Amino acid sequence: MMKSIGIFYSFKTTKTAKLGEKITDAFGNENIEAIDAETVTAESFMKFDNIIVGVPTWFDGELPIYWDEFVPELEDLQLSGKRIGIYGLGDQKGYPENFNDGVGIFAHIVSERGAEVVGYTQADGYEFESSKALKDGQFCGLCLDQENQARLTQKRIVDWVDQLKLEFY
């Protein structure tokens, strides 16, 4: 039986929240709890062994303010034993030089603290110049582009959740 899962995303961001709900729905009957990333605390983050975070890329490759504000607290945590799947939104045509950088930035921060980043996905089918989310030719999470590839989102979510179910065990 899978341990409980915490999914953290801003409840106020339309696209990230909608995709967080779709990810939750794709898990079906699993024990998954949604937490507003704008109110995240070390205690709420640490109570889960399996964690999903929604990290859109803002501006020219930056973390959203609510995640950026949590980073100092996150850097004080020991995340060994935590499995973290990251999904993010970006615009590969409008911002091709930093497509979904937020995913890569967040993955770097949590892996430096001992977390195991799971849910790597193929970069095939995307067109961009560079991305901090790329690690060894794969994205270190689920990178979505609602501006240019919204029609592919549902299948990408279902495939990613199926993969996470195996990796979260």
KOLDOVO-864117 format. One record per residue (C-alpha): z, y, x; residue in one letter. Coordinates in steps of 0.5 Angstrom, whole numbers, padded with zeros to 4 digits, always signed. Each point is the difference from the previous one (the first is absolute). Layout:
ZYXA;...
END
This chain:
+0000+0000+0000M;-0002+0007+0003M;+0006+0005+0001K;+0000+0006-0004S;-0005+0006+0002I;+0001+0007+0000G;-0007+0004-0001I;+0001+0008+0002F;-0005+0005-0002Y;+0001+0007-0003S;+0000+0000-0007F;-0003+0007+0000K;-0006-0002+0003T;-0005-0002-0005T;-0005-0004+0004K;+0005-0003+0005T;+0005-0002-0006A;-0006-0003-0005K;-0001-0004+0006L;+0007-0002+0001G;+0000-0002-0007E;-0006-0004+0001K;+0003-0004+0006I;+0006-0001-0004T;-0004-0003-0006D;-0004-0005+0005A;+0007-0003+0002F;+0001-0002-0007G;+0007-0003-0001N;+0002+0001+0007E;+0007+0004+0001N;-0003+0007+0002I;+0004+0006-0001E;-0004+0007+0001A;+0004+0006+0003I;-0002+0007+0000D;-0002+0002+0008A;+0002+0007-0002E;+0007-0003+0000T;+0000-0005+0005V;+0007-0001+0004T;+0001-0005+0005A;+0005-0004-0004E;-0006-0001-0006S;-0005-0002+0006F;+0005-0005+0003M;+0001-0004-0006K;-0006-0003+0000F;-0003-0005+0005D;-0007+0000-0003N;-0002+0008+0000I;-0007+0003-0002I;-0001+0007+0001V;-0005+0005-0003G;-0002+0005+0005V;-0006+0004-0001P;-0003+0004+0005T;+0001+0008-0001W;-0004+0005+0003F;-0003-0001+0007D;+0003-0007+0001G;+0008+0002-0001E;+0005-0004-0004L;+0002+0003-0007P;+0006+0004+0000I;+0005-0005-0003Y;-0002-0005+0005W;+0000+0005+0006D;+0007+0002-0002E;+0003-0007+0000F;-0003-0002+0007V;+0006+0003+0003P;+0005-0005-0004E;-0005-0005+0001L;+0000+0000+0007E;+0007-0001+0000D;-0001-0007-0003L;+0000-0007+0003Q;-0006-0003-0004L;+0000-0007+0003S;-0001-0005-0006G;-0003+0005-0004K;-0008-0002-0002R;-0003+0007-0002I;-0007+0000-0004G;-0003+0007+0000I;-0005+0003-0004Y;-0004+0006+0000G;-0005+0005-0003L;-0005+0004+0004G;-0007+0003+0000D;-0005-0003+0005Q;-0005+0005-0002K;+0004+0006+0000G;+0005-0002+0006Y;-0004-0005+0004P;+0003+0002+0006E;+0007-0002-0002N;-0001-0005-0006F;+0007-0003-0003N;+0003+0003+0007D;+0007+0000-0005G;+0000-0008+0000V;-0001+0000+0008G;+0005+0005+0001I;+0005-0004-0005F;-0001-0006+0003A;+0001+0002+0007H;+0007+0003-0002I;+0002-0006-0003V;-0002-0005+0005S;+0003+0004+0005E;+0007-0001-0003R;-0001-0008-0001G;-0004-0001-0006A;-0005-0005-0001E;-0006+0004-0003V;-0004-0005-0005V;-0006+0001-0004G;-0006+0001+0005Y;-0006+0001-0003T;-0008+0000+0002Q;-0003+0007+0002A;-0007-0003-0002D;-0003+0004-0006G;+0003+0007+0002Y;-0004+0006+0004E;+0005+0004+0004F;+0000+0003+0007E;+0007-0002+0002S;+0007-0002-0003S;+0007-0001+0002K;+0000-0006-0005A;-0004-0004+0005L;+0003-0005+0004K;-0004-0005+0004D;-0006+0001-0005G;+0004-0001-0007Q;+0004+0005-0004F;+0007-0001+0001C;+0001+0000-0008G;-0004+0002-0006L;-0005+0006+0001C;-0003+0002-0007L;-0005+0006-0001D;+0001+0002-0007Q;-0005+0006+0001E;-0006-0005+0002N;+0002-0007-0001Q;+0004+0000-0006A;-0004-0006-0003R;+0002-0004+0006L;+0008+0001-0001T;+0002-0005-0005Q;-0003-0006+0004K;+0003+0003+0006R;+0007+0000-0003I;-0001-0007-0003V;-0002-0003+0007D;+0006+0004+0003W;+0005-0002-0004V;-0002-0007+0000D;+0000+0001+0008Q;+0007+0003-0001L;+0003-0005-0004K;-0001-0005+0006L;+0002+0004+0005E;+0007+0003-0004F;+0002-0008-0001Y;
END
